[in-house]
Amino acid sequence: MRTSSGYFFCLMCVVWVIFGCTQDAYEKGEGRYSLMRADFVEAHADGQKKIYQITTDDGDVLSASKPFSAKLVTTPDSIYRCILYYNKVSDEQGKDAFEPISIGQVPCPKIIPLSELETEMKTDPVKFESAWMSKSGKYINLSLYLMTGSADDEEAKQTLRVVQDEIVMNPDETNTCHLSFYHDQAGVPEYYSTQVYVSILTSAIPADSVRIKIPTYKGIVEKAFDLKR
C-alpha cells in the first residue's frame, strides 16, 4: 500500500483519469454511464504498472476487462488506495469484471505519534462531510472539503496528517486511541472548497476503539469507531 506520513494538498485531491470518449448530454437509457458504479477500492498493479484487479470495500474482488494504465501507478507489482468509477461487466468466462471509467488515488496517511511530529501541531479548519468504516473493517474513510484558491506563493501547499495523541485505558479494560487531524492551510487563500477523501488503515491503530478529532469551521468534530476484531 502506497502511504506517506503527510500529504500536500495537490496530492490529496482526487485526480481523475478519464477513459474513453465524451458523453452526449442527452444520452438516455443504456449509455456507458447509465449503470456506472463508484467504490473505494484497493487497486492492484502488475509488473507492467497496469491495474488488473480491484478489491472493493465490500470485499468483492474483480478483474479488469482489460488491464489499464493510470498516472497514479508509479511502482510495478503495487497496491493503491483509490476511488473508482466503473461499469460491472462479464469477462470471456462469464465471470464478474469491471470496465474503468475514472480512477483517483485516495491518501492513506501513516499515523504519526505526537511525540514524533517534527513541527508544531497545526489545526487549521476544514469542512467535514462524513466519516464511515468500510464494510470489511479495514479502513475508516473521511470526506472533507478544503478551502483553497490561487496563492501568490506558487509553492504554498496545504498539508494534512493524522496524529496519535494518546491511548487511554477504559473502565471495561478496553483501550481507545485518540487521533487528531493535522491541517496546515499554509497561507493558501480560502476562496472556494475542494472535496478530498482520506482513508485510515484500522490495522495501524493499536487499540480496541478510536476517536478522531477534526478541526472544522464550526468547531471540533469528533467521530468514534469500534475496532474490536
KOLSE-929876 format. One record per residue: z, x, y of N, C-alpha, C in turn; residue in three letters; residue number from 1. Coordinates in steps of 0.05 Angstrom, whole numbers. Example, Ala and Ser with C-alpha at 12.3 -4.5 7.8 and 13.67 -1.06 7.14 Angstrom:
# KOLSE-929876
+--------+--------+--------+--------+--------+--------+--------+--------+--------+------+-----+
|     nz |     nx |     ny |    caz |    cax |    cay |     cz |     cx |     cy | rest |  nr |
+--------+--------+--------+--------+--------+--------+--------+--------+--------+------+-----+
|    156 |    264 |   -114 |    156 |    246 |    -90 |    156 |    264 |    -66 |  Ala |   1 |
|    142 |    257 |    -45 |    143 |    273 |    -21 |    157 |    258 |      1 |  Ser |   2 |
+--------+--------+--------+--------+--------+--------+--------+--------+--------+------+-----+
# end
This chain:
# KOLSE-929876
+--------+--------+--------+--------+--------+--------+--------+--------+--------+------+-----+
|     nz |     nx |     ny |    caz |    cax |    cay |     cz |     cx |     cy | rest |  nr |
+--------+--------+--------+--------+--------+--------+--------+--------+--------+------+-----+
|      0 |     17 |    -24 |      0 |      0 |      0 |      0 |     17 |     25 |  Met |   1 |
|    -18 |     12 |     43 |    -20 |     28 |     67 |      1 |     19 |     87 |  Arg |   2 |
|     20 |     35 |     94 |     42 |     27 |    112 |     46 |     49 |    133 |  Thr |   3 |
|     62 |     42 |    153 |     68 |     61 |    174 |     94 |     53 |    187 |  Ser |   4 |
|    109 |     73 |    198 |    135 |     67 |    210 |    132 |     52 |    235 |  Ser |   5 |
|    110 |     52 |    249 |    106 |     38 |    273 |     76 |     32 |    277 |  Gly |   6 |
|     70 |     10 |    292 |     43 |      3 |    296 |     37 |     -1 |    326 |  Tyr |   7 |
|     16 |     12 |    336 |      6 |      7 |    362 |     -7 |    -20 |    362 |  Phe |   8 |
|     -8 |    -32 |    386 |    -20 |    -59 |    388 |    -48 |    -60 |    378 |  Phe |   9 |
|    -64 |    -39 |    384 |    -92 |    -40 |    376 |    -95 |    -41 |    345 |  Cys |  10 |
|    -75 |    -32 |    330 |    -76 |    -33 |    301 |    -64 |    -59 |    291 |  Leu |  11 |
|    -47 |    -72 |    307 |    -34 |    -95 |    297 |    -51 |   -120 |    299 |  Met |  12 |
|    -69 |   -121 |    317 |    -87 |   -144 |    320 |   -103 |   -146 |    294 |  Cys |  13 |
|   -107 |   -171 |    285 |   -124 |   -175 |    261 |   -153 |   -170 |    270 |  Val |  14 |
|   -165 |   -149 |    259 |   -193 |   -142 |    266 |   -211 |   -154 |    245 |  Val |  15 |
|   -228 |   -172 |    253 |   -245 |   -187 |    234 |   -270 |   -172 |    228 |  Trp |  16 |
|   -278 |   -173 |    203 |   -304 |   -163 |    194 |   -319 |   -187 |    184 |  Val |  17 |
|   -341 |   -194 |    198 |   -355 |   -218 |    192 |   -378 |   -211 |    173 |  Ile |  18 |
|   -381 |   -228 |    152 |   -403 |   -224 |    133 |   -423 |   -246 |    136 |  Phe |  19 |
|   -449 |   -239 |    134 |   -470 |   -259 |    133 |   -479 |   -268 |    161 |  Gly |  20 |
|   -493 |   -290 |    162 |   -506 |   -299 |    186 |   -487 |   -318 |    201 |  Cys |  21 |
|   -496 |   -327 |    225 |   -481 |   -345 |    242 |   -482 |   -373 |    232 |  Thr |  22 |
|   -463 |   -389 |    240 |   -461 |   -417 |    231 |   -474 |   -436 |    252 |  Gln |  23 |
|   -490 |   -454 |    243 |   -501 |   -475 |    261 |   -478 |   -492 |    271 |  Asp |  24 |
|   -477 |   -496 |    298 |   -455 |   -512 |    310 |   -454 |   -540 |    299 |  Ala |  25 |
|   -477 |   -550 |    288 |   -477 |   -578 |    279 |   -479 |   -579 |    248 |  Tyr |  26 |
|   -472 |   -557 |    235 |   -473 |   -556 |    206 |   -453 |   -575 |    195 |  Glu |  27 |
|   -461 |   -591 |    175 |   -443 |   -610 |    163 |   -446 |   -609 |    133 |  Lys |  28 |
|   -427 |   -622 |    119 |   -429 |   -625 |     90 |   -422 |   -599 |     76 |  Gly |  29 |
|   -441 |   -588 |     61 |   -436 |   -567 |     43 |   -445 |   -540 |     54 |  Glu |  30 |
|   -440 |   -535 |     79 |   -447 |   -509 |     91 |   -428 |   -487 |     80 |  Gly |  31 |
|   -435 |   -462 |     87 |   -419 |   -440 |     77 |   -390 |   -441 |     84 |  Arg |  32 |
|   -383 |   -453 |    107 |   -356 |   -453 |    117 |   -341 |   -479 |    111 |  Tyr |  33 |
|   -354 |   -498 |     98 |   -341 |   -524 |     94 |   -319 |   -523 |     74 |  Ser |  34 |
|   -319 |   -504 |     55 |   -298 |   -502 |     35 |   -283 |   -475 |     38 |  Leu |  35 |
|   -283 |   -464 |     62 |   -271 |   -438 |     67 |   -241 |   -440 |     64 |  Met |  36 |
|   -229 |   -419 |     52 |   -200 |   -417 |     48 |   -190 |   -393 |     64 |  Arg |  37 |
|   -164 |   -393 |     69 |   -152 |   -370 |     82 |   -126 |   -363 |     68 |  Ala |  38 |
|   -122 |   -338 |     61 |    -98 |   -329 |     46 |    -90 |   -302 |     55 |  Asp |  39 |
|    -64 |   -297 |     54 |    -53 |   -270 |     56 |    -56 |   -258 |     28 |  Phe |  40 |
|    -67 |   -233 |     27 |    -73 |   -221 |      1 |    -67 |   -192 |      1 |  Val |  41 |
|    -66 |   -181 |    -23 |    -68 |   -152 |    -27 |    -97 |   -147 |    -36 |  Glu |  42 |
|   -111 |   -131 |    -20 |   -139 |   -125 |    -26 |   -141 |    -98 |    -40 |  Ala |  43 |
|   -154 |    -97 |    -63 |   -156 |    -73 |    -79 |   -184 |    -60 |    -75 |  His |  44 |
|   -183 |    -34 |    -67 |   -208 |    -19 |    -63 |   -213 |      0 |    -86 |  Ala |  45 |
|   -238 |      4 |    -93 |   -245 |     22 |   -115 |   -250 |     50 |   -106 |  Asp |  46 |
|   -260 |     67 |   -124 |   -265 |     95 |   -117 |   -287 |     99 |    -96 |  Gly |  47 |
|   -304 |     78 |    -92 |   -324 |     80 |    -71 |   -315 |     66 |    -45 |  Gln |  48 |
|   -289 |     61 |    -43 |   -277 |     48 |    -20 |   -288 |     20 |    -15 |  Lys |  49 |
|   -295 |      6 |    -36 |   -304 |    -22 |    -34 |   -283 |    -40 |    -46 |  Lys |  50 |
|   -279 |    -63 |    -32 |   -259 |    -82 |    -42 |   -271 |    -98 |    -65 |  Ile |  51 |
|   -258 |    -97 |    -88 |   -269 |   -110 |   -112 |   -251 |   -132 |   -122 |  Tyr |  52 |
|   -226 |   -134 |   -113 |   -207 |   -153 |   -124 |   -185 |   -159 |   -103 |  Gln |  53 |
|   -174 |   -183 |   -105 |   -151 |   -191 |    -88 |   -129 |   -203 |   -105 |  Ile |  54 |
|   -105 |   -201 |    -95 |    -82 |   -216 |   -106 |    -71 |   -232 |    -83 |  Thr |  55 |
|    -71 |   -259 |    -85 |    -61 |   -276 |    -63 |    -31 |   -278 |    -64 |  Thr |  56 |
|    -19 |   -288 |    -43 |     10 |   -292 |    -42 |     19 |   -313 |    -61 |  Asp |  57 |
|      1 |   -330 |    -72 |      8 |   -349 |    -92 |      7 |   -337 |   -120 |  Asp |  58 |
|     -2 |   -311 |   -122 |     -3 |   -298 |   -147 |    -30 |   -299 |   -161 |  Gly |  59 |
|    -50 |   -311 |   -148 |    -77 |   -313 |   -160 |    -91 |   -286 |   -158 |  Asp |  60 |
|   -104 |   -277 |   -179 |   -120 |   -252 |   -179 |   -149 |   -260 |   -181 |  Val |  61 |
|   -165 |   -253 |   -161 |   -193 |   -260 |   -160 |   -210 |   -235 |   -156 |  Leu |  62 |
|   -232 |   -234 |   -170 |   -252 |   -212 |   -166 |   -272 |   -220 |   -145 |  Ser |  63 |
|   -282 |   -201 |   -130 |   -303 |   -206 |   -111 |   -329 |   -213 |   -125 |  Ala |  64 |
|   -344 |   -232 |   -114 |   -370 |   -239 |   -126 |   -388 |   -214 |   -126 |  Ser |  65 |
|   -384 |   -197 |   -105 |   -397 |   -171 |   -103 |   -379 |   -153 |    -87 |  Lys |  66 |
|   -372 |   -129 |    -98 |   -355 |   -111 |    -82 |   -367 |   -105 |    -55 |  Pro |  67 |
|   -349 |   -104 |    -34 |   -359 |   -101 |     -7 |   -343 |    -81 |      8 |  Phe |  68 |
|   -355 |    -70 |     29 |   -343 |    -50 |     46 |   -329 |    -64 |     70 |  Ser |  69 |
|   -308 |    -52 |     80 |   -294 |    -61 |    104 |   -282 |    -37 |    118 |  Ala |  70 |
|   -283 |    -38 |    145 |   -274 |    -15 |    161 |   -245 |     -8 |    156 |  Lys |  71 |
|   -229 |    -28 |    148 |   -200 |    -23 |    144 |   -195 |     -5 |    120 |  Leu |  72 |
|   -214 |     -3 |    101 |   -211 |     14 |     78 |   -218 |     43 |     84 |  Val |  73 |
|   -198 |     60 |     83 |   -201 |     88 |     91 |   -197 |    108 |     68 |  Thr |  74 |
|   -186 |     97 |     45 |   -179 |    115 |     23 |   -189 |    103 |     -3 |  Thr |  75 |
|   -202 |    118 |    -21 |   -210 |    108 |    -47 |   -186 |     99 |    -63 |  Pro |  76 |
|   -191 |     80 |    -81 |   -170 |     71 |   -100 |   -144 |     64 |    -86 |  Asp |  77 |
|   -145 |     47 |    -66 |   -122 |     40 |    -50 |   -119 |     10 |    -48 |  Ser |  78 |
|    -95 |      1 |    -37 |    -89 |    -27 |    -34 |    -81 |    -32 |     -5 |  Ile |  79 |
|    -91 |    -55 |      6 |    -86 |    -61 |     34 |    -75 |    -90 |     36 |  Tyr |  80 |
|    -56 |    -93 |     54 |    -46 |   -120 |     61 |    -64 |   -132 |     81 |  Arg |  81 |
|    -75 |   -156 |     75 |    -96 |   -168 |     92 |    -92 |   -198 |     94 |  Cys |  82 |
|   -107 |   -210 |    113 |   -112 |   -239 |    113 |   -142 |   -242 |    108 |  Ile |  83 |
|   -149 |   -259 |     90 |   -176 |   -261 |     81 |   -186 |   -290 |     84 |  Leu |  84 |
|   -209 |   -293 |     96 |   -223 |   -319 |     96 |   -246 |   -317 |     75 |  Tyr |  85 |
|   -247 |   -336 |     57 |   -266 |   -334 |     35 |   -273 |   -361 |     23 |  Tyr |  86 |
|   -294 |   -361 |      8 |   -301 |   -384 |     -9 |   -294 |   -377 |    -38 |  Asn |  87 |
|   -283 |   -396 |    -52 |   -277 |   -392 |    -80 |   -302 |   -400 |    -96 |  Lys |  88 |
|   -312 |   -382 |   -112 |   -337 |   -387 |   -127 |   -332 |   -379 |   -156 |  Val |  89 |
|   -353 |   -382 |   -172 |   -352 |   -374 |   -200 |   -370 |   -350 |   -205 |  Ser |  90 |
|   -361 |   -331 |   -221 |   -377 |   -307 |   -227 |   -396 |   -313 |   -250 |  Asp |  91 |
|   -411 |   -293 |   -259 |   -431 |   -297 |   -280 |   -419 |   -307 |   -307 |  Glu |  92 |
|   -393 |   -301 |   -311 |   -380 |   -310 |   -335 |   -366 |   -337 |   -332 |  Gln |  93 |
|   -369 |   -349 |   -308 |   -357 |   -375 |   -302 |   -328 |   -373 |   -294 |  Gly |  94 |
|   -318 |   -349 |   -289 |   -290 |   -346 |   -280 |   -288 |   -348 |   -250 |  Lys |  95 |
|   -264 |   -356 |   -240 |   -260 |   -358 |   -212 |   -264 |   -330 |   -198 |  Asp |  96 |
|   -278 |   -330 |   -176 |   -282 |   -306 |   -160 |   -282 |   -314 |   -131 |  Ala |  97 |
|   -286 |   -295 |   -112 |   -286 |   -301 |    -84 |   -310 |   -289 |    -70 |  Phe |  98 |
|   -320 |   -303 |    -50 |   -341 |   -293 |    -33 |   -329 |   -289 |     -5 |  Glu |  99 |
|   -327 |   -264 |      5 |   -314 |   -259 |     30 |   -329 |   -270 |     54 |  Pro | 100 |
|   -315 |   -280 |     74 |   -326 |   -288 |     99 |   -316 |   -270 |    121 |  Ile | 101 |
|   -290 |   -265 |    123 |   -279 |   -246 |    142 |   -253 |   -236 |    131 |  Ser | 102 |
|   -246 |   -211 |    139 |   -221 |   -199 |    130 |   -209 |   -182 |    152 |  Ile | 103 |
|   -183 |   -182 |    154 |   -168 |   -166 |    174 |   -143 |   -155 |    162 |  Gly | 104 |
|   -136 |   -131 |    170 |   -112 |   -118 |    159 |    -87 |   -129 |    173 |  Gln | 105 |
|    -66 |   -133 |    157 |    -40 |   -142 |    167 |    -21 |   -119 |    165 |  Val | 106 |
|     -8 |   -111 |    187 |     11 |    -89 |    186 |     34 |    -95 |    167 |  Pro | 107 |
|     42 |    -76 |    152 |     65 |    -78 |    134 |     83 |    -54 |    140 |  Cys | 108 |
|     98 |    -55 |    162 |    112 |    -31 |    172 |    135 |    -23 |    154 |  Pro | 109 |
|    140 |      3 |    153 |    163 |     14 |    140 |    188 |      7 |    155 |  Lys | 110 |
|    210 |      0 |    141 |    235 |     -6 |    154 |    249 |     20 |    161 |  Ile | 111 |
|    257 |     23 |    187 |    269 |     47 |    197 |    299 |     42 |    202 |  Ile | 112 |
|    317 |     57 |    189 |    345 |     55 |    196 |    350 |     61 |    226 |  Pro | 113 |
|    368 |     47 |    238 |    373 |     50 |    267 |    380 |     79 |    273 |  Leu | 114 |
|    395 |     92 |    255 |    403 |    120 |    259 |    380 |    139 |    259 |  Ser | 115 |
|    357 |    131 |    248 |    334 |    149 |    246 |    313 |    142 |    267 |  Glu | 116 |
|    318 |    123 |    284 |    299 |    116 |    305 |    298 |    138 |    326 |  Leu | 117 |
|    274 |    149 |    331 |    272 |    173 |    348 |    272 |    166 |    377 |  Glu | 118 |
|    270 |    141 |    385 |    271 |    132 |    413 |    292 |    111 |    416 |  Thr | 119 |
|    298 |    104 |    441 |    317 |     83 |    446 |    305 |     56 |    436 |  Glu | 120 |
|    323 |     38 |    428 |    314 |     12 |    418 |    301 |     -4 |    440 |  Met | 121 |
|    276 |    -14 |    435 |    262 |    -30 |    454 |    261 |    -59 |    444 |  Lys | 122 |
|    268 |    -77 |    461 |    268 |   -106 |    453 |    253 |   -123 |    474 |  Thr | 123 |
|    229 |   -113 |    482 |    213 |   -130 |    499 |    204 |   -155 |    484 |  Asp | 124 |
|    203 |   -178 |    498 |    199 |   -203 |    484 |    170 |   -207 |    474 |  Pro | 125 |
|    169 |   -224 |    453 |    144 |   -233 |    442 |    145 |   -264 |    440 |  Val | 126 |
|    124 |   -277 |    433 |    124 |   -305 |    428 |    125 |   -309 |    398 |  Lys | 127 |
|    145 |   -323 |    388 |    149 |   -327 |    360 |    136 |   -354 |    351 |  Phe | 128 |
|    120 |   -353 |    330 |    109 |   -378 |    320 |    122 |   -387 |    294 |  Glu | 129 |
|    123 |   -369 |    273 |    134 |   -378 |    248 |    141 |   -354 |    230 |  Ser | 130 |
|    158 |   -359 |    210 |    165 |   -338 |    191 |    168 |   -352 |    164 |  Ala | 131 |
|    157 |   -340 |    143 |    159 |   -352 |    116 |    157 |   -330 |     95 |  Trp | 132 |
|    168 |   -337 |     71 |    166 |   -319 |     49 |    143 |   -327 |     31 |  Met | 133 |
|    129 |   -307 |     21 |    106 |   -313 |      3 |    117 |   -326 |    -22 |  Ser | 134 |
|    100 |   -342 |    -35 |    108 |   -355 |    -60 |    117 |   -335 |    -81 |  Lys | 135 |
|    104 |   -312 |    -81 |    111 |   -291 |   -101 |    138 |   -278 |    -94 |  Ser | 136 |
|    148 |   -282 |    -70 |    173 |   -270 |    -61 |    170 |   -241 |    -53 |  Gly | 137 |
|    146 |   -231 |    -53 |    141 |   -202 |    -48 |    141 |   -195 |    -19 |  Lys | 138 |
|    134 |   -215 |     -1 |    132 |   -210 |     27 |    146 |   -231 |     44 |  Tyr | 139 |
|    156 |   -222 |     67 |    164 |   -241 |     88 |    142 |   -237 |    109 |  Ile | 140 |
|    129 |   -260 |    117 |    107 |   -259 |    136 |    116 |   -271 |    162 |  Asn | 141 |
|    106 |   -259 |    184 |    112 |   -270 |    211 |     87 |   -273 |    227 |  Leu | 142 |
|     86 |   -295 |    242 |     64 |   -299 |    260 |     76 |   -298 |    289 |  Ser | 143 |
|     65 |   -279 |    304 |     75 |   -274 |    331 |     52 |   -274 |    351 |  Leu | 144 |
|     58 |   -277 |    376 |     38 |   -273 |    398 |     49 |   -252 |    417 |  Tyr | 145 |
|     32 |   -232 |    423 |     38 |   -212 |    443 |     23 |   -218 |    469 |  Leu | 146 |
|     37 |   -214 |    491 |     24 |   -217 |    517 |     11 |   -191 |    523 |  Met | 147 |
|    -14 |   -192 |    532 |    -30 |   -168 |    537 |    -49 |   -171 |    560 |  Thr | 148 |
|    -63 |   -150 |    566 |    -83 |   -150 |    588 |    -93 |   -122 |    592 |  Gly | 149 |
|   -111 |   -118 |    610 |   -122 |    -91 |    616 |   -103 |    -75 |    633 |  Ser | 150 |
|    -95 |    -52 |    623 |    -76 |    -35 |    637 |    -91 |    -13 |    652 |  Ala | 151 |
|    -79 |     -4 |    674 |    -91 |     18 |    689 |    -91 |     44 |    672 |  Asp | 152 |
|    -70 |     47 |    657 |    -68 |     70 |    638 |    -82 |     62 |    612 |  Asp | 153 |
|   -105 |     73 |    607 |   -120 |     66 |    583 |   -106 |     73 |    557 |  Glu | 154 |
|    -87 |     91 |    559 |    -72 |    100 |    535 |    -47 |     83 |    530 |  Glu | 155 |
|    -41 |     64 |    547 |    -18 |     47 |    544 |    -22 |     28 |    520 |  Ala | 156 |
|     -5 |     30 |    500 |     -7 |     13 |    477 |     21 |      2 |    470 |  Lys | 157 |
|     22 |    -24 |    462 |     46 |    -36 |    453 |     53 |    -26 |    425 |  Gln | 158 |
|     79 |    -25 |    419 |     88 |    -16 |    393 |    108 |    -36 |    381 |  Thr | 159 |
|    105 |    -41 |    356 |    123 |    -60 |    342 |    132 |    -46 |    316 |  Leu | 160 |
|    158 |    -46 |    312 |    171 |    -34 |    289 |    192 |    -53 |    277 |  Arg | 161 |
|    201 |    -47 |    253 |    223 |    -62 |    241 |    246 |    -42 |    237 |  Val | 162 |
|    269 |    -49 |    248 |    292 |    -31 |    248 |    315 |    -43 |    232 |  Val | 163 |
|    327 |    -28 |    214 |    350 |    -37 |    199 |    376 |    -30 |    214 |  Gln | 164 |
|    390 |    -52 |    223 |    415 |    -48 |    238 |    438 |    -40 |    220 |  Asp | 165 |
|    443 |    -57 |    199 |    466 |    -53 |    182 |    463 |    -70 |    157 |  Glu | 166 |
|    479 |    -64 |    137 |    482 |    -81 |    113 |    511 |    -91 |    112 |  Ile | 167 |
|    515 |   -117 |    111 |    542 |   -129 |    112 |    549 |   -141 |     86 |  Val | 168 |
|    573 |   -136 |     76 |    583 |   -148 |     52 |    594 |   -176 |     59 |  Met | 169 |
|    586 |   -196 |     43 |    594 |   -224 |     47 |    619 |   -231 |     30 |  Asn | 170 |
|    633 |   -252 |     37 |    657 |   -260 |     22 |    651 |   -266 |     -8 |  Pro | 171 |
|    626 |   -275 |    -14 |    619 |   -281 |    -42 |    609 |   -256 |    -57 |  Asp | 172 |
|    614 |   -233 |    -45 |    607 |   -207 |    -57 |    577 |   -201 |    -58 |  Glu | 173 |
|    561 |   -217 |    -43 |    533 |   -210 |    -39 |    531 |   -195 |    -13 |  Thr | 174 |
|    509 |   -182 |     -7 |    506 |   -168 |     18 |    481 |   -177 |     32 |  Asn | 175 |
|    482 |   -174 |     59 |    460 |   -183 |     76 |    450 |   -159 |     93 |  Thr | 176 |
|    424 |   -155 |     93 |    412 |   -134 |    110 |    404 |   -147 |    137 |  Cys | 177 |
|    413 |   -134 |    159 |    406 |   -144 |    185 |    384 |   -126 |    197 |  His | 178 |
|    361 |   -139 |    203 |    338 |   -125 |    214 |    333 |   -135 |    243 |  Leu | 179 |
|    322 |   -117 |    259 |    314 |   -124 |    286 |    285 |   -115 |    291 |  Ser | 180 |
|    270 |   -131 |    307 |    243 |   -123 |    314 |    245 |   -105 |    339 |  Phe | 181 |
|    232 |    -82 |    337 |    229 |    -64 |    360 |    202 |    -70 |    372 |  Tyr | 182 |
|    202 |    -77 |    398 |    176 |    -83 |    412 |    177 |    -69 |    439 |  His | 183 |
|    158 |    -51 |    443 |    155 |    -37 |    468 |    130 |    -46 |    481 |  Asp | 184 |
|    133 |    -61 |    504 |    110 |    -71 |    519 |     94 |    -48 |    531 |  Gln | 185 |
|    108 |    -25 |    536 |     95 |     -1 |    546 |     78 |     -4 |    571 |  Ala | 186 |
|     86 |    -22 |    588 |     72 |    -26 |    613 |     46 |    -41 |    612 |  Gly | 187 |
|     39 |    -51 |    588 |     15 |    -67 |    585 |     18 |    -94 |    600 |  Val | 188 |
|      0 |   -102 |    617 |      2 |   -127 |    632 |      4 |   -151 |    613 |  Pro | 189 |
|     18 |   -172 |    623 |     23 |   -196 |    606 |      6 |   -219 |    617 |  Glu | 190 |
|    -20 |   -217 |    614 |    -38 |   -237 |    625 |    -45 |   -260 |    606 |  Tyr | 191 |
|    -48 |   -253 |    580 |    -55 |   -273 |    560 |    -44 |   -265 |    533 |  Tyr | 192 |
|    -43 |   -283 |    515 |    -30 |   -278 |    489 |    -50 |   -274 |    467 |  Ser | 193 |
|    -43 |   -256 |    449 |    -60 |   -250 |    425 |    -42 |   -252 |    401 |  Thr | 194 |
|    -52 |   -267 |    381 |    -37 |   -271 |    356 |    -38 |   -246 |    338 |  Gln | 195 |
|    -15 |   -240 |    327 |    -13 |   -218 |    307 |      4 |   -228 |    284 |  Val | 196 |
|     -2 |   -217 |    260 |     14 |   -222 |    237 |     27 |   -197 |    227 |  Tyr | 197 |
|     51 |   -199 |    216 |     65 |   -176 |    205 |     77 |   -185 |    178 |  Val | 198 |
|     75 |   -167 |    158 |     87 |   -172 |    132 |    108 |   -151 |    127 |  Ser | 199 |
|    131 |   -159 |    115 |    152 |   -141 |    107 |    155 |   -142 |     77 |  Ile | 200 |
|    154 |   -119 |     64 |    158 |   -118 |     35 |    188 |   -124 |     29 |  Leu | 201 |
|    193 |   -144 |     13 |    221 |   -150 |      7 |    233 |   -129 |    -12 |  Thr | 202 |
|    217 |   -115 |    -27 |    227 |    -94 |    -44 |    239 |    -71 |    -28 |  Ser | 203 |
|    232 |    -69 |     -2 |    242 |    -48 |     15 |    269 |    -55 |     28 |  Ala | 204 |
|    278 |    -80 |     22 |    303 |    -89 |     34 |    325 |    -87 |     13 |  Ile | 205 |
|    344 |    -69 |     16 |    365 |    -64 |     -5 |    388 |    -83 |     -3 |  Pro | 206 |
|    383 |   -109 |     -6 |    405 |   -129 |     -3 |    397 |   -155 |    -17 |  Ala | 207 |
|    417 |   -173 |    -19 |    413 |   -199 |    -32 |    400 |   -219 |    -13 |  Asp | 208 |
|    403 |   -214 |     13 |    391 |   -232 |     33 |    385 |   -215 |     58 |  Ser | 209 |
|    370 |   -227 |     77 |    363 |   -213 |    101 |    363 |   -232 |    125 |  Val | 210 |
|    371 |   -221 |    147 |    370 |   -236 |    173 |    354 |   -219 |    192 |  Arg | 211 |
|    334 |   -231 |    204 |    315 |   -217 |    222 |    317 |   -227 |    250 |  Ile | 212 |
|    323 |   -210 |    269 |    325 |   -217 |    297 |    299 |   -209 |    312 |  Lys | 213 |
|    288 |   -229 |    326 |    263 |   -225 |    340 |    267 |   -231 |    370 |  Ile | 214 |
|    262 |   -213 |    388 |    265 |   -218 |    417 |    242 |   -235 |    427 |  Pro | 215 |
|    248 |   -258 |    439 |    227 |   -275 |    449 |    233 |   -281 |    479 |  Thr | 216 |
|    213 |   -294 |    491 |    216 |   -302 |    519 |    237 |   -324 |    523 |  Tyr | 217 |
|    246 |   -336 |    501 |    267 |   -357 |    502 |    293 |   -347 |    491 |  Lys | 218 |
|    295 |   -321 |    486 |    319 |   -310 |    475 |    314 |   -300 |    446 |  Gly | 219 |
|    336 |   -291 |    433 |    334 |   -280 |    407 |    330 |   -303 |    386 |  Ile | 220 |
|    309 |   -300 |    370 |    304 |   -318 |    347 |    313 |   -303 |    322 |  Val | 221 |
|    329 |   -317 |    306 |    339 |   -304 |    281 |    331 |   -320 |    257 |  Glu | 222 |
|    319 |   -307 |    237 |    310 |   -321 |    213 |    323 |   -307 |    189 |  Lys | 223 |
|    331 |   -324 |    169 |    345 |   -314 |    146 |    330 |   -321 |    120 |  Ala | 224 |
|    331 |   -303 |    101 |    318 |   -308 |     75 |    335 |   -298 |     52 |  Phe | 225 |
|    335 |   -313 |     31 |    350 |   -305 |      6 |    331 |   -287 |    -10 |  Asp | 226 |
|    341 |   -264 |    -18 |    324 |   -245 |    -33 |    334 |   -241 |    -61 |  Leu | 227 |
|    352 |   -258 |    -71 |    362 |   -254 |    -98 |    339 |   -256 |   -117 |  Lys | 228 |
|    337 |   -236 |   -135 |    315 |   -235 |   -153 |    324 |   -241 |   -181 |  Arg | 229 |
+--------+--------+--------+--------+--------+--------+--------+--------+--------+------+-----+
# end
